[in-house]
Amino acid sequence: MAGDPTISLTPNPIAGVPYRLWIVQPAAGGPYSVTWATAISWAGGAAPALTATAGKKNLFTFYYINATLGWVGEMDANVF
């Protein structure tokens, strides 16, 4: 990751299909943060914190439920 990215979601999602995203903090520089799409619903109402450790990874999975419920996001793994 270079800089603080903004994450957008695909405009034509397929309901129930998992979309996965690795976020890796750089070995030097950072730590960086992410601005998430506002359409994502997170457990507890807020996006989980990324690891700030250089070279470490976070794995996220997103599911599109339907037009009414939209997107659900979860952190699957932290600090690999």
mmCIF file as gemmi writes it, N, C-alpha and C atoms, coordinates in Angstrom:
data_model
loop_
_atom_site.group_PDB
_atom_site.id
_atom_site.type_symbol
_atom_site.label_atom_id
_atom_site.label_alt_id
_atom_site.label_comp_id
_atom_site.label_asym_id
_atom_site.label_entity_id
_atom_site.label_seq_id
_atom_site.pdbx_PDB_ins_code
_atom_site.Cartn_x
_atom_site.Cartn_y
_atom_site.Cartn_z
_atom_site.occupancy
_atom_site.B_iso_or_equiv
_atom_site.pdbx_formal_charge
_atom_site.auth_seq_id
_atom_site.auth_asym_id
_atom_site.pdbx_PDB_model_num
ATOM 1 N N . MET Axp A 1 ? 0.858 -1.157 0 1 0 ? 1 A 1
ATOM 2 C CA . MET Axp A 1 ? 0 0 0 1 0 ? 1 A 1
ATOM 3 C C . MET Axp A 1 ? 0.903 1.218 0 1 0 ? 1 A 1
ATOM 4 N N . ALA Axp A 2 ? 0.566 2.168 -0.823 1 0 ? 2 A 1
ATOM 5 C CA . ALA Axp A 2 ? 1.327 3.414 -0.872 1 0 ? 2 A 1
ATOM 6 C C . ALA Axp A 2 ? 0.342 4.564 -0.681 1 0 ? 2 A 1
ATOM 7 N N . GLY Axp A 3 ? 0.417 5.24 0.416 1 0 ? 3 A 1
ATOM 8 C CA . GLY Axp A 3 ? -0.526 6.306 0.699 1 0 ? 3 A 1
ATOM 9 C C . GLY Axp A 3 ? -1.782 5.766 1.348 1 0 ? 3 A 1
ATOM 10 N N . ASP Axp A 4 ? -2.757 6.642 1.548 1 0 ? 4 A 1
ATOM 11 C CA . ASP Axp A 4 ? -4.013 6.304 2.208 1 0 ? 4 A 1
ATOM 12 C C . ASP Axp A 4 ? -5.096 6.112 1.15 1 0 ? 4 A 1
ATOM 13 N N . PRO Axp A 5 ? -5.363 4.864 0.722 1 0 ? 5 A 1
ATOM 14 C CA . PRO Axp A 5 ? -6.315 4.637 -0.367 1 0 ? 5 A 1
ATOM 15 C C . PRO Axp A 5 ? -7.765 4.786 0.072 1 0 ? 5 A 1
ATOM 16 N N . THR Axp A 6 ? -8.62 5.037 -0.898 1 0 ? 6 A 1
ATOM 17 C CA . THR Axp A 6 ? -10.064 5 -0.708 1 0 ? 6 A 1
ATOM 18 C C . THR Axp A 6 ? -10.57 3.77 -1.447 1 0 ? 6 A 1
ATOM 19 N N . ILE Axp A 7 ? -11.324 2.934 -0.738 1 0 ? 7 A 1
ATOM 20 C CA . ILE Axp A 7 ? -11.82 1.682 -1.307 1 0 ? 7 A 1
ATOM 21 C C . ILE Axp A 7 ? -13.227 1.892 -1.851 1 0 ? 7 A 1
ATOM 22 N N . SER Axp A 8 ? -13.402 1.56 -3.124 1 0 ? 8 A 1
ATOM 23 C CA . SER Axp A 8 ? -14.711 1.596 -3.776 1 0 ? 8 A 1
ATOM 24 C C . SER Axp A 8 ? -15.172 0.161 -3.985 1 0 ? 8 A 1
ATOM 25 N N . LEU Axp A 9 ? -16.449 -0.003 -4.276 1 0 ? 9 A 1
ATOM 26 C CA . LEU Axp A 9 ? -17.003 -1.332 -4.499 1 0 ? 9 A 1
ATOM 27 C C . LEU Axp A 9 ? -17.464 -1.469 -5.933 1 0 ? 9 A 1
ATOM 28 N N . THR Axp A 10 ? -17.456 -2.695 -6.419 1 0 ? 10 A 1
ATOM 29 C CA . THR Axp A 10 ? -17.849 -2.959 -7.796 1 0 ? 10 A 1
ATOM 30 C C . THR Axp A 10 ? -19.283 -2.487 -8.045 1 0 ? 10 A 1
ATOM 31 N N . PRO Axp A 11 ? -19.555 -1.852 -9.184 1 0 ? 11 A 1
ATOM 32 C CA . PRO Axp A 11 ? -20.903 -1.333 -9.447 1 0 ? 11 A 1
ATOM 33 C C . PRO Axp A 11 ? -21.905 -2.42 -9.844 1 0 ? 11 A 1
ATOM 34 N N . ASN Axp A 12 ? -21.45 -3.624 -10.171 1 0 ? 12 A 1
ATOM 35 C CA . ASN Axp A 12 ? -22.348 -4.711 -10.585 1 0 ? 12 A 1
ATOM 36 C C . ASN Axp A 12 ? -22.056 -5.98 -9.79 1 0 ? 12 A 1
ATOM 37 N N . PRO Axp A 13 ? -22.282 -5.937 -8.465 1 0 ? 13 A 1
ATOM 38 C CA . PRO Axp A 13 ? -21.942 -7.102 -7.652 1 0 ? 13 A 1
ATOM 39 C C . PRO Axp A 13 ? -22.907 -8.261 -7.855 1 0 ? 13 A 1
ATOM 40 N N . ILE Axp A 14 ? -22.436 -9.448 -7.529 1 0 ? 14 A 1
ATOM 41 C CA . ILE Axp A 14 ? -23.262 -10.652 -7.556 1 0 ? 14 A 1
ATOM 42 C C . ILE Axp A 14 ? -23.571 -11.006 -6.102 1 0 ? 14 A 1
ATOM 43 N N . ALA Axp A 15 ? -24.84 -11.109 -5.777 1 0 ? 15 A 1
ATOM 44 C CA . ALA Axp A 15 ? -25.241 -11.396 -4.397 1 0 ? 15 A 1
ATOM 45 C C . ALA Axp A 15 ? -24.642 -12.71 -3.917 1 0 ? 15 A 1
ATOM 46 N N . GLY Axp A 16 ? -24.093 -12.675 -2.691 1 0 ? 16 A 1
ATOM 47 C CA . GLY Axp A 16 ? -23.573 -13.875 -2.054 1 0 ? 16 A 1
ATOM 48 C C . GLY Axp A 16 ? -22.158 -14.259 -2.425 1 0 ? 16 A 1
ATOM 49 N N . VAL Axp A 17 ? -21.574 -13.609 -3.408 1 0 ? 17 A 1
ATOM 50 C CA . VAL Axp A 17 ? -20.204 -13.935 -3.829 1 0 ? 17 A 1
ATOM 51 C C . VAL Axp A 17 ? -19.223 -13.189 -2.927 1 0 ? 17 A 1
ATOM 52 N N . PRO Axp A 18 ? -18.237 -13.883 -2.358 1 0 ? 18 A 1
ATOM 53 C CA . PRO Axp A 18 ? -17.254 -13.184 -1.536 1 0 ? 18 A 1
ATOM 54 C C . PRO Axp A 18 ? -16.25 -12.412 -2.404 1 0 ? 18 A 1
ATOM 55 N N . TYR Axp A 19 ? -16 -11.19 -2.018 1 0 ? 19 A 1
ATOM 56 C CA . TYR Axp A 19 ? -14.975 -10.356 -2.652 1 0 ? 19 A 1
ATOM 57 C C . TYR Axp A 19 ? -13.899 -10.156 -1.592 1 0 ? 19 A 1
ATOM 58 N N . ARG Axp A 20 ? -12.661 -10.557 -1.884 1 0 ? 20 A 1
ATOM 59 C CA . ARG Axp A 20 ? -11.59 -10.503 -0.887 1 0 ? 20 A 1
ATOM 60 C C . ARG Axp A 20 ? -10.582 -9.418 -1.241 1 0 ? 20 A 1
ATOM 61 N N . LEU Axp A 21 ? -10.016 -8.846 -0.185 1 0 ? 21 A 1
ATOM 62 C CA . LEU Axp A 21 ? -9.044 -7.771 -0.342 1 0 ? 21 A 1
ATOM 63 C C . LEU Axp A 21 ? -7.954 -7.912 0.714 1 0 ? 21 A 1
ATOM 64 N N . TRP Axp A 22 ? -6.706 -7.995 0.257 1 0 ? 22 A 1
ATOM 65 C CA . TRP Axp A 22 ? -5.546 -7.947 1.152 1 0 ? 22 A 1
ATOM 66 C C . TRP Axp A 22 ? -5.089 -6.505 1.236 1 0 ? 22 A 1
ATOM 67 N N . ILE Axp A 23 ? -4.794 -6.065 2.426 1 0 ? 23 A 1
ATOM 68 C CA . ILE Axp A 23 ? -4.175 -4.753 2.618 1 0 ? 23 A 1
ATOM 69 C C . ILE Axp A 23 ? -2.864 -4.995 3.345 1 0 ? 23 A 1
ATOM 70 N N . VAL Axp A 24 ? -1.77 -4.538 2.741 1 0 ? 24 A 1
ATOM 71 C CA . VAL Axp A 24 ? -0.433 -4.78 3.275 1 0 ? 24 A 1
ATOM 72 C C . VAL Axp A 24 ? 0.217 -3.442 3.61 1 0 ? 24 A 1
ATOM 73 N N . GLN Axp A 25 ? 0.652 -3.299 4.856 1 0 ? 25 A 1
ATOM 74 C CA . GLN Axp A 25 ? 1.405 -2.102 5.225 1 0 ? 25 A 1
ATOM 75 C C . GLN Axp A 25 ? 2.8 -2.226 4.613 1 0 ? 25 A 1
ATOM 76 N N . PRO Axp A 26 ? 3.358 -1.141 4.105 1 0 ? 26 A 1
ATOM 77 C CA . PRO Axp A 26 ? 4.685 -1.225 3.483 1 0 ? 26 A 1
ATOM 78 C C . PRO Axp A 26 ? 5.769 -1.535 4.515 1 0 ? 26 A 1
ATOM 79 N N . ALA Axp A 27 ? 6.869 -2.106 4.035 1 0 ? 27 A 1
ATOM 80 C CA . ALA Axp A 27 ? 7.991 -2.409 4.921 1 0 ? 27 A 1
ATOM 81 C C . ALA Axp A 27 ? 8.641 -1.134 5.448 1 0 ? 27 A 1
ATOM 82 N N . ALA Axp A 28 ? 8.55 -0.068 4.677 1 0 ? 28 A 1
ATOM 83 C CA . ALA Axp A 28 ? 9.078 1.226 5.103 1 0 ? 28 A 1
ATOM 84 C C . ALA Axp A 28 ? 8.047 2.295 4.758 1 0 ? 28 A 1
ATOM 85 N N . GLY Axp A 29 ? 7.96 3.313 5.578 1 0 ? 29 A 1
ATOM 86 C CA . GLY Axp A 29 ? 6.935 4.338 5.38 1 0 ? 29 A 1
ATOM 87 C C . GLY Axp A 29 ? 5.672 3.899 6.091 1 0 ? 29 A 1
ATOM 88 N N . GLY Axp A 30 ? 4.658 4.741 6.035 1 0 ? 30 A 1
ATOM 89 C CA . GLY Axp A 30 ? 3.408 4.373 6.689 1 0 ? 30 A 1
ATOM 90 C C . GLY Axp A 30 ? 3.548 4.471 8.203 1 0 ? 30 A 1
ATOM 91 N N . PRO Axp A 31 ? 2.649 3.952 8.975 1 0 ? 31 A 1
ATOM 92 C CA . PRO Axp A 31 ? 1.533 3.144 8.507 1 0 ? 31 A 1
ATOM 93 C C . PRO Axp A 31 ? 0.463 4.005 7.834 1 0 ? 31 A 1
ATOM 94 N N . TYR Axp A 32 ? -0.24 3.381 6.917 1 0 ? 32 A 1
ATOM 95 C CA . TYR Axp A 32 ? -1.296 4.062 6.201 1 0 ? 32 A 1
ATOM 96 C C . TYR Axp A 32 ? -2.657 3.581 6.679 1 0 ? 32 A 1
ATOM 97 N N . SER Axp A 33 ? -3.659 4.375 6.398 1 0 ? 33 A 1
ATOM 98 C CA . SER Axp A 33 ? -5.023 3.998 6.757 1 0 ? 33 A 1
ATOM 99 C C . SER Axp A 33 ? -5.862 3.928 5.488 1 0 ? 33 A 1
ATOM 100 N N . VAL Axp A 34 ? -7.083 3.43 5.623 1 0 ? 34 A 1
ATOM 101 C CA . VAL Axp A 34 ? -7.981 3.247 4.486 1 0 ? 34 A 1
ATOM 102 C C . VAL Axp A 34 ? -9.264 4.031 4.737 1 0 ? 34 A 1
ATOM 103 N N . THR Axp A 35 ? -9.774 4.645 3.69 1 0 ? 35 A 1
ATOM 104 C CA . THR Axp A 35 ? -11.117 5.216 3.728 1 0 ? 35 A 1
ATOM 105 C C . THR Axp A 35 ? -12.013 4.223 3.01 1 0 ? 35 A 1
ATOM 106 N N . TRP Axp A 36 ? -12.989 3.682 3.742 1 0 ? 36 A 1
ATOM 107 C CA . TRP Axp A 36 ? -13.874 2.66 3.19 1 0 ? 36 A 1
ATOM 108 C C . TRP Axp A 36 ? -15.101 3.284 2.56 1 0 ? 36 A 1
ATOM 109 N N . ALA Axp A 37 ? -15.646 2.605 1.556 1 0 ? 37 A 1
ATOM 110 C CA . ALA Axp A 37 ? -16.907 3.034 0.937 1 0 ? 37 A 1
ATOM 111 C C . ALA Axp A 37 ? -17.984 3.093 2.022 1 0 ? 37 A 1
ATOM 112 N N . THR Axp A 38 ? -18.805 4.117 1.989 1 0 ? 38 A 1
ATOM 113 C CA . THR Axp A 38 ? -19.846 4.273 3.005 1 0 ? 38 A 1
ATOM 114 C C . THR Axp A 38 ? -20.941 3.221 2.879 1 0 ? 38 A 1
ATOM 115 N N . ALA Axp A 39 ? -20.988 2.503 1.771 1 0 ? 39 A 1
ATOM 116 C CA . ALA Axp A 39 ? -22.013 1.477 1.552 1 0 ? 39 A 1
ATOM 117 C C . ALA Axp A 39 ? -21.743 0.184 2.326 1 0 ? 39 A 1
ATOM 118 N N . ILE Axp A 40 ? -20.587 0.076 2.987 1 0 ? 40 A 1
ATOM 119 C CA . ILE Axp A 40 ? -20.238 -1.149 3.709 1 0 ? 40 A 1
ATOM 120 C C . ILE Axp A 40 ? -20.796 -1.091 5.127 1 0 ? 40 A 1
ATOM 121 N N . SER Axp A 41 ? -21.508 -2.147 5.521 1 0 ? 41 A 1
ATOM 122 C CA . SER Axp A 41 ? -21.947 -2.31 6.911 1 0 ? 41 A 1
ATOM 123 C C . SER Axp A 41 ? -20.939 -3.209 7.616 1 0 ? 41 A 1
ATOM 124 N N . TRP Axp A 42 ? -20.465 -2.767 8.773 1 0 ? 42 A 1
ATOM 125 C CA . TRP Axp A 42 ? -19.475 -3.513 9.547 1 0 ? 42 A 1
ATOM 126 C C . TRP Axp A 42 ? -20.088 -4.006 10.847 1 0 ? 42 A 1
ATOM 127 N N . ALA Axp A 43 ? -19.623 -5.143 11.34 1 0 ? 43 A 1
ATOM 128 C CA . ALA Axp A 43 ? -20.038 -5.618 12.662 1 0 ? 43 A 1
ATOM 129 C C . ALA Axp A 43 ? -19.653 -4.566 13.694 1 0 ? 43 A 1
ATOM 130 N N . GLY Axp A 44 ? -20.55 -4.256 14.592 1 0 ? 44 A 1
ATOM 131 C CA . GLY Axp A 44 ? -20.271 -3.238 15.601 1 0 ? 44 A 1
ATOM 132 C C . GLY Axp A 44 ? -20.433 -1.825 15.093 1 0 ? 44 A 1
ATOM 133 N N . GLY Axp A 45 ? -20.77 -1.683 13.801 1 0 ? 45 A 1
ATOM 134 C CA . GLY Axp A 45 ? -21.046 -0.366 13.254 1 0 ? 45 A 1
ATOM 135 C C . GLY Axp A 45 ? -19.849 0.428 12.768 1 0 ? 45 A 1
ATOM 136 N N . ALA Axp A 46 ? -18.647 -0.103 12.925 1 0 ? 46 A 1
ATOM 137 C CA . ALA Axp A 46 ? -17.457 0.63 12.482 1 0 ? 46 A 1
ATOM 138 C C . ALA Axp A 46 ? -16.446 -0.334 11.861 1 0 ? 46 A 1
ATOM 139 N N . ALA Axp A 47 ? -15.677 0.167 10.926 1 0 ? 47 A 1
ATOM 140 C CA . ALA Axp A 47 ? -14.639 -0.644 10.291 1 0 ? 47 A 1
ATOM 141 C C . ALA Axp A 47 ? -13.584 -1.038 11.324 1 0 ? 47 A 1
ATOM 142 N N . PRO Axp A 48 ? -13.054 -2.25 11.248 1 0 ? 48 A 1
ATOM 143 C CA . PRO Axp A 48 ? -12.001 -2.666 12.173 1 0 ? 48 A 1
ATOM 144 C C . PRO Axp A 48 ? -10.703 -1.91 11.889 1 0 ? 48 A 1
ATOM 145 N N . ALA Axp A 49 ? -9.866 -1.826 12.899 1 0 ? 49 A 1
ATOM 146 C CA . ALA Axp A 49 ? -8.586 -1.136 12.763 1 0 ? 49 A 1
ATOM 147 C C . ALA Axp A 49 ? -7.595 -2.005 11.992 1 0 ? 49 A 1
ATOM 148 N N . LEU Axp A 50 ? -6.874 -1.378 11.085 1 0 ? 50 A 1
ATOM 149 C CA . LEU Axp A 50 ? -5.797 -2.062 10.359 1 0 ? 50 A 1
ATOM 150 C C . LEU Axp A 50 ? -4.59 -2.21 11.262 1 0 ? 50 A 1
ATOM 151 N N . THR Axp A 51 ? -3.774 -3.242 10.984 1 0 ? 51 A 1
ATOM 152 C CA . THR Axp A 51 ? -2.502 -3.326 11.668 1 0 ? 51 A 1
ATOM 153 C C . THR Axp A 51 ? -1.634 -2.146 11.224 1 0 ? 51 A 1
ATOM 154 N N . ALA Axp A 52 ? -0.854 -1.628 12.141 1 0 ? 52 A 1
ATOM 155 C CA . ALA Axp A 52 ? 0.067 -0.538 11.812 1 0 ? 52 A 1
ATOM 156 C C . ALA Axp A 52 ? 1.499 -1.048 11.684 1 0 ? 52 A 1
ATOM 157 N N . THR Axp A 53 ? 1.706 -2.355 11.827 1 0 ? 53 A 1
ATOM 158 C CA . THR Axp A 53 ? 3.038 -2.956 11.799 1 0 ? 53 A 1
ATOM 159 C C . THR Axp A 53 ? 3.552 -3.061 10.366 1 0 ? 53 A 1
ATOM 160 N N . ALA Axp A 54 ? 4.767 -2.574 10.146 1 0 ? 54 A 1
ATOM 161 C CA . ALA Axp A 54 ? 5.369 -2.604 8.814 1 0 ? 54 A 1
ATOM 162 C C . ALA Axp A 54 ? 5.427 -4.025 8.271 1 0 ? 54 A 1
ATOM 163 N N . GLY Axp A 55 ? 5.009 -4.198 7.007 1 0 ? 55 A 1
ATOM 164 C CA . GLY Axp A 55 ? 5.066 -5.478 6.328 1 0 ? 55 A 1
ATOM 165 C C . GLY Axp A 55 ? 3.957 -6.45 6.689 1 0 ? 55 A 1
ATOM 166 N N . LYS Axp A 56 ? 3.064 -6.089 7.582 1 0 ? 56 A 1
ATOM 167 C CA . LYS Axp A 56 ? 1.983 -6.993 7.995 1 0 ? 56 A 1
ATOM 168 C C . LYS Axp A 56 ? 0.741 -6.778 7.146 1 0 ? 56 A 1
ATOM 169 N N . LYS Axp A 57 ? -0.139 -7.8 7.133 1 0 ? 57 A 1
ATOM 170 C CA . LYS Axp A 57 ? -1.292 -7.812 6.237 1 0 ? 57 A 1
ATOM 171 C C . LYS Axp A 57 ? -2.606 -7.925 7.007 1 0 ? 57 A 1
ATOM 172 N N . ASN Axp A 58 ? -3.661 -7.426 6.385 1 0 ? 58 A 1
ATOM 173 C CA . ASN Axp A 58 ? -5.036 -7.635 6.83 1 0 ? 58 A 1
ATOM 174 C C . ASN Axp A 58 ? -5.803 -8.226 5.659 1 0 ? 58 A 1
ATOM 175 N N . LEU Axp A 59 ? -6.668 -9.186 5.944 1 0 ? 59 A 1
ATOM 176 C CA . LEU Axp A 59 ? -7.518 -9.774 4.92 1 0 ? 59 A 1
ATOM 177 C C . LEU Axp A 59 ? -8.969 -9.435 5.232 1 0 ? 59 A 1
ATOM 178 N N . PHE Axp A 60 ? -9.665 -8.889 4.238 1 0 ? 60 A 1
ATOM 179 C CA . PHE Axp A 60 ? -11.074 -8.517 4.377 1 0 ? 60 A 1
ATOM 180 C C . PHE Axp A 60 ? -11.907 -9.287 3.366 1 0 ? 60 A 1
ATOM 181 N N . THR Axp A 61 ? -13.136 -9.596 3.749 1 0 ? 61 A 1
ATOM 182 C CA . THR Axp A 61 ? -14.101 -10.189 2.826 1 0 ? 61 A 1
ATOM 183 C C . THR Axp A 61 ? -15.345 -9.324 2.833 1 0 ? 61 A 1
ATOM 184 N N . PHE Axp A 62 ? -15.873 -9.099 1.635 1 0 ? 62 A 1
ATOM 185 C CA . PHE Axp A 62 ? -17.09 -8.304 1.46 1 0 ? 62 A 1
ATOM 186 C C . PHE Axp A 62 ? -18.123 -9.151 0.742 1 0 ? 62 A 1
ATOM 187 N N . TYR Axp A 63 ? -19.368 -9.041 1.173 1 0 ? 63 A 1
ATOM 188 C CA . TYR Axp A 63 ? -20.483 -9.738 0.541 1 0 ? 63 A 1
ATOM 189 C C . TYR Axp A 63 ? -21.547 -8.72 0.177 1 0 ? 63 A 1
ATOM 190 N N . TYR Axp A 64 ? -22.046 -8.827 -1.023 1 0 ? 64 A 1
ATOM 191 C CA . TYR Axp A 64 ? -23.204 -8.028 -1.419 1 0 ? 64 A 1
ATOM 192 C C . TYR Axp A 64 ? -24.425 -8.884 -1.124 1 0 ? 64 A 1
ATOM 193 N N . ILE Axp A 65 ? -25.348 -8.363 -0.315 1 0 ? 65 A 1
ATOM 194 C CA . ILE Axp A 65 ? -26.526 -9.129 0.079 1 0 ? 65 A 1
ATOM 195 C C . ILE Axp A 65 ? -27.648 -8.939 -0.943 1 0 ? 65 A 1
ATOM 196 N N . ASN Axp A 66 ? -28.101 -7.719 -1.105 1 0 ? 66 A 1
ATOM 197 C CA . ASN Axp A 66 ? -29.127 -7.372 -2.102 1 0 ? 66 A 1
ATOM 198 C C . ASN Axp A 66 ? -29.242 -5.848 -2.151 1 0 ? 66 A 1
ATOM 199 N N . ALA Axp A 67 ? -30.121 -5.343 -3.003 1 0 ? 67 A 1
ATOM 200 C CA . ALA Axp A 67 ? -30.243 -3.89 -3.18 1 0 ? 67 A 1
ATOM 201 C C . ALA Axp A 67 ? -30.721 -3.192 -1.906 1 0 ? 67 A 1
ATOM 202 N N . THR Axp A 68 ? -31.452 -3.885 -1.078 1 0 ? 68 A 1
ATOM 203 C CA . THR Axp A 68 ? -31.958 -3.286 0.162 1 0 ? 68 A 1
ATOM 204 C C . THR Axp A 68 ? -30.897 -3.288 1.262 1 0 ? 68 A 1
ATOM 205 N N . LEU Axp A 69 ? -30.229 -4.41 1.448 1 0 ? 69 A 1
ATOM 206 C CA . LEU Axp A 69 ? -29.259 -4.547 2.537 1 0 ? 69 A 1
ATOM 207 C C . LEU Axp A 69 ? -27.851 -4.138 2.153 1 0 ? 69 A 1
ATOM 208 N N . GLY Axp A 70 ? -27.532 -4.138 0.873 1 0 ? 70 A 1
ATOM 209 C CA . GLY Axp A 70 ? -26.229 -3.674 0.398 1 0 ? 70 A 1
ATOM 210 C C . GLY Axp A 70 ? -25.08 -4.594 0.772 1 0 ? 70 A 1
ATOM 211 N N . TRP Axp A 71 ? -23.957 -3.994 1.16 1 0 ? 71 A 1
ATOM 212 C CA . TRP Axp A 71 ? -22.694 -4.681 1.406 1 0 ? 71 A 1
ATOM 213 C C . TRP Axp A 71 ? -22.446 -4.918 2.89 1 0 ? 71 A 1
ATOM 214 N N . VAL Axp A 72 ? -21.835 -6.077 3.194 1 0 ? 72 A 1
ATOM 215 C CA . VAL Axp A 72 ? -21.377 -6.395 4.543 1 0 ? 72 A 1
ATOM 216 C C . VAL Axp A 72 ? -19.883 -6.681 4.446 1 0 ? 72 A 1
ATOM 217 N N . GLY Axp A 73 ? -19.112 -6.112 5.372 1 0 ? 73 A 1
ATOM 218 C CA . GLY Axp A 73 ? -17.671 -6.336 5.372 1 0 ? 73 A 1
ATOM 219 C C . GLY Axp A 73 ? -17.214 -6.94 6.678 1 0 ? 73 A 1
ATOM 220 N N . GLU Axp A 74 ? -16.164 -7.762 6.598 1 0 ? 74 A 1
ATOM 221 C CA . GLU Axp A 74 ? -15.592 -8.352 7.801 1 0 ? 74 A 1
ATOM 222 C C . GLU Axp A 74 ? -14.086 -8.5 7.632 1 0 ? 74 A 1
ATOM 223 N N . MET Axp A 75 ? -13.375 -8.37 8.743 1 0 ? 75 A 1
ATOM 224 C CA . MET Axp A 75 ? -11.948 -8.646 8.718 1 0 ? 75 A 1
ATOM 225 C C . MET Axp A 75 ? -11.772 -10.114 9.032 1 0 ? 75 A 1
ATOM 226 N N . ASP Axp A 76 ? -11.125 -10.842 8.13 1 0 ? 76 A 1
ATOM 227 C CA . ASP Axp A 76 ? -10.929 -12.276 8.31 1 0 ? 76 A 1
ATOM 228 C C . ASP Axp A 76 ? -9.629 -12.593 9.031 1 0 ? 76 A 1
ATOM 229 N N . ALA Axp A 77 ? -8.634 -11.797 8.805 1 0 ? 77 A 1
ATOM 230 C CA . ALA Axp A 77 ? -7.336 -12.078 9.395 1 0 ? 77 A 1
ATOM 231 C C . ALA Axp A 77 ? -6.603 -10.765 9.619 1 0 ? 77 A 1
ATOM 232 N N . ASN Axp A 78 ? -5.837 -10.735 10.67 1 0 ? 78 A 1
ATOM 233 C CA . ASN Axp A 78 ? -5.107 -9.533 11.025 1 0 ? 78 A 1
ATOM 234 C C . ASN Axp A 78 ? -3.671 -9.933 11.383 1 0 ? 78 A 1
ATOM 235 N N . VAL Axp A 79 ? -2.723 -9.149 10.942 1 0 ? 79 A 1
ATOM 236 C CA . VAL Axp A 79 ? -1.321 -9.27 11.319 1 0 ? 79 A 1
ATOM 237 C C . VAL Axp A 79 ? -0.671 -10.587 10.875 1 0 ? 79 A 1
ATOM 238 N N . PHE Axp A 80 ? -0.738 -10.849 9.583 1 0 ? 80 A 1
ATOM 239 C CA . PHE Axp A 80 ? 0.001 -11.985 9.019 1 0 ? 80 A 1
ATOM 240 C C . PHE Axp A 80 ? 1.426 -11.58 8.789 1 0 ? 80 A 1
